[in-house]
Amino acid sequence: MIFHDSECMRRKPWDLPFSAEPREVAGLRRVLRLHLSMWGLADVVEAAQMCVTEMVTNVIHHVGVGTPATLAVSMSDTRLRIEIHDPDTRALPTLLAAQEESVSGRGMAIVDALALCWGVILRTDSKVVWCELATDLATAGGHVGGPTVARAEQCLSRYDSVRQVRSSGQGRLSVAVAEEAAVGLIVDVLHWLRAHGCDADDALVCAQMHFEGDVLGS
């Protein structure tokens, strides 16, 4: 690995307003998958999507179709925290022991089974239903590896050796130095493409499309 364990991967909290309607659920699931994949948290995507589906469906059924709501996602140490904000302080989610043949009433039971913990925060004019999911992260700012990450790290390590850029004299790159090496590598590749008569802009667009396809399909 080229990253110091003490270095942090940037996972900035984000939120997305939406209208609580059935057709919005698929879009929320796609956005969530994209963000979590970019955060290196592919291991928790499926569980997170299921929790969002059930929490949003709860708003649709018990608060009302078309209710303005917000999905907020952040990290709580090594846990993934998901929140659904809505303006109704009366319709509170409850954990029901649904009968096996029942097709409803299982929403929060599913969240309860998938999450480490969940709860409700009541405010003056709104409420927040939240849950936290376990991840494979060892530290809050760490990252979970994979084939593509491993290949990128090996490439950056070799590229850094060529440029003779070292971090603190230790043979392993910090995140900041790795980022600098990555930018330098991209610039050099763009120069190579131009030198060989290729369109650098087309290559960037193609690379972005492949990247987004990999993220959405992971």
Buried (B, 14 or more C-beta within 10 A) or exposed (E): EBBBEEBEBEBEEEEBEBEBBEEBBEEBBEBBBBBBBEBBBBBBBEBBBBBBBBBBBBBBBBBEEEBEBBBBBBBEEBBBBBBBBBBBEEBEBEEEEBEEEEEEBBBBBBBBEBBEEBEEEEEEEBBBBBBBBBBBBEEBBBBBEEEEBEEBBEBBBEBBEEEEBBBEEEEBBBBEBBEBBBEBBEEEBBEEBEEEEEEBEEBBEEEEEEEEEEBEEE
